[in-house]
């Protein structure tokens, strides 16, 4: 069958929801739109809007609102990262990275308005707060590092690392991560009374490391690397555990743990007198554990991306 478009006679074309190749008359476009046979691109408002090639990117570093006006066939790419857990005090473990959810081409969010919540990083000895888009995507705050000598790490998006264990009783244990969102914090790595080490917080990519006397510091687990905004970036790294040594003790130590890739803070190293550091803002990194002073976790982030062309 032939039809005329703008004085041109050509073959009859049928569009689909994903493609409309060729030349169509305006009345044809209107007809196919009414029949829901014409491709649509997504349109939305909210957050800070940037562009990456054929994609529009909405970034939320503070809580706000995402309004979806139209939803294209390709759906949305969504990253939700919760706040990281705070490091444990008193020779404490590293805080766990915030829970991380990354879904591509999802149509779980339809046309409508959704509250976006950015979870705060946890204070010292405190879990991070959840991040979410409505009630559909909820990332769990990172677990706090164990504190005070003898405390286990807390469970969370990723689990917090264990505090040191001063006695000959069994190890202290890292907190559990949330399935699909993060990994476990590390155990203390102790064997009886010596050495007095801690555990690194878990990250979205890998679990935390258990410290040993001379060879292995209690490093935080690495986060996950994601390129949703056009730049490969790590999110939700675990915090490093503190050094086990304190004033007047001669126990050997491999030192404090380094924070994992993705904003994890470093643990306090009493031997070299370096301080703990906080998880980086808007990464969901866990805070570093402390001998004298631990540090807070980093706040979370939400990023939504979609194609602006078909």
N, C-alpha and C positions, 0 to 999 in steps of 0.2 A: 504494500500500500504506500502511496506517495502523499505528501502534504506540503503545503506552501508555507514558508516562514520568511518574512521580510523579502518577498519577491523571489525567494529561492525555493525550488522544488527539490525535495529530497525524501529519503526513506523515512518511514514512520519509526520514531524512537520511543522507547519505554524506559523511564528512569526507575531507579530503585532508592531505597533509603540511604544507600551509601554512595551512589554515583548518579550523575546526570550529564553524561557526555553528549556533546553535539549542540545544536542550536534549537531552542524552543521558543515558540511564541508566548507572549504574556498570558494569553487565555489558557494555553496548555499548562503553564506553571501554576496558575490559579487552580486549575482543575486537579492537578496532581497534589497540590498542597491540601485541598479539601479531602482528597482520597487518602491522605497520609502516605503518599508514594514519592514524596520529594525529600531529598536529603536535607538535614538541618545541622547547623553547627551549634555548639553550646554557647550560651551567653550567661554571665553571672556578674555580681557586684560584691564587694567586700574585701577587706584587707588591703595590702599594698599590691598594686597590679604592675607586672612587668611582662615582657614578651621575649620568647626564645624561639626564633624561627617561626614555625607554623603553630606554636603553642602560646596560649595566654596563661599566666601564672599568678595566682592569688596567694600571698604570703601573710600569715597572721603571727605576729610576735607578741601581741596582746589580745585579750579576749574581744570578740566582736560578733558580727553577723554575716553569714554567707547567704546570698539570695540567688537562686538559680532561676533564670527566666525561661530558657529553653535548654533541652538536653539532647545533644547530638547522639548519633548511633555509636560513636566511639566511646561514649561515657566519659568518666573522669579518672585521672590519676590522683590519688589521695595519700598524703603522708601525715600521720598524727604521732607526735612524740610527747610523752608526759615529762613532768619535772623529775630530775634526778634525785636520788636519796642523799641525805646528809651523811657525812663521814662520822664514824664513831669516835668518841673522846676517850681519854685515859688509856692510851695504847690500843686504839680502836681500829676496826676494819674500814675499808673503803665503802662509800655509798654505791648502791647499784644504779646503773643507768635507767632512765625512764623507759617505760614500755614503748615499743615502736610498732606501728601498724603502717604497712605500705601496700596499697591495692592499686592495680592498674586496670584501666578500661572498665571500671565498675559502674553499674547503673543502679547501685543500692540507694543512692540519693536521687530523688526525682525533682521535678520543678517545685519550688517552694523556698521557704526561709528557714535557716537553721542557725541555732546559737553555736558559736565557736568558743570553746573554753581553753585557755592556755594555762597548763598546770605550773604552779610555782615550784622552784627547787626546794627540797626539804631543808629545814634548819638542822644544825648539828644534832645527831641522834634521832632524827625524825624522817619519816618517809616523804618522798616527793608527792605532789598532787597530780590527779588525773588530768589529761587533756582529752578533748572530745569535739566531735561535730554532731550536734543533736544527741540522740541516743543510739545512733547506728554504729558509729566508730568511737570507741572509748579505750584510750591507752592508759594503762595503770602506772601510777607513780612508782619510781624506783625505791627499793628497800633501803633502810638506813643501815650503816655499818654497826656491828656489835660494839658495845662500849664497856669501859670500866674493868675489864679483866674478867673473863668468864662468860660474857654475853655472846649469844649467837647473833649472826646477821639477820636482819628482818627480810621477809619475803616481799616481793613487789613485781614491777614490770621486769626488771632484773633484780636479783637478790643482792643484799648487802654482804660484805665480807665479815668474817668472824673476828672478834677481838682476841688478844693474846690469852693464853691459858697459863696461869702461874703455878698450878699444882700438878701432881702426877696423875690426875684423873684424865679421862678421855678428852679428846680434842673438843674445842668449840667449833661450831659449824656455820657455814655460810647459808644465807637465806635462799629460798627457791625463787626462780624466775617464773613468769607467767608464760604458759605455752603459746608459741606463735608471736610473742612480743619481746622476749629477752631470755637471758641465761642466768645460771646460778652464781651466787657469790661463793668465794673460796673458803674452805676450812682454815683453821689457824695453822696447820702444818706442824704443830708442836708434838714432841715426844717426851712425855714426862715433864720435868721441871726446866729443861734446858733444850733448845733455846725458847725464848719467849717471843714468838712471832705472831703475825696477824694474817688476815686474808684480804685479797683485793675484791672489790665489788664486781659483779657480773656486768657485761655489756650486751647490747643487742646482737652483736656478731659472735662473741666468744665469752666463755666463762672467766671468772676471776682466777688469779693464781695464788696458791698457798705458799707463804713464805717459808724458807728454810734457813738454817743457821748461817751458812757462808756462801751459798751459791745462787739462791733464787729469792729475789725480793717479791713482796706480795703485790704484784702489778694488777691494775684494773683490766677487765676484759675490754677488747675493742668493740666499738659500735659498728653499725652497718653503713656502708658507703652507698649513697643514692644520688642520682643526677636529675631529680625532678625539676630543679630550677635552672638547668643548663650547666651547672657546675657540679662536678663530683665532690660530694661532701659527706663526711662521717657524722653520724648522730648517735647519741645514747651510749657513750663510752662509760665504763665503770671507773670509780675512784680508786686510787692506790691506798693500800693499808699503811698504817704507821709503822715505824721502826719499833722493835720490841725492847730496845735498851732504854733505861732511865738512869737518873743520877745515882752514882755509887755502885752500879752493877757492872760486872765484868763479862756478862754473857755475850758470846759472839753474835753477830747479826749481819745479814746481807744487806741491811739498810731498808729504807722505806720503799714503798711501791710507787711506780709511775702511773699516772692516769692513762686509761685506754684511749685510743683514737676515737674522737667523737665527743670531746669536751670534758673527759674525765679529769678530776683534780688530782694532784700529787699528794701522797701521804707525807706526814711530818717525819723528818729524819733527825732523831736526837743526836746521832753521832756527828753529823756534819752541821747541826744546828739549823737546817733549812726548815721553813715553816710549811704546813699543809696549804693547799690552794683549793679554791672553790671550783665546782663544775662550771663550765662556760655557759653564759646566758644563751637561751634559745637553741641549745643543743640537746638538752636532757642529760648532760653529763653528771655523774655522781661526784660528790664531794670527797676530798681526801681525809683519811683518818688521822687522828692526832695523838701525840704523846701528852702534850700539855694543852694544845688547842687544835681541834678539828675544824673542818670547813663545810659550808653548805653546798647543796647540789645546785645545778643549773636549771633554769626554767626551760619549758618545752617550746614546741613550735607546731604549727599546722600549715601545710602547703597543699593547694589544690591546683591542678593543671588540666587543660583540655585543648583540643585542636580548635583553631579558629578558621580553618579552611577545610574543604572536603574535595 
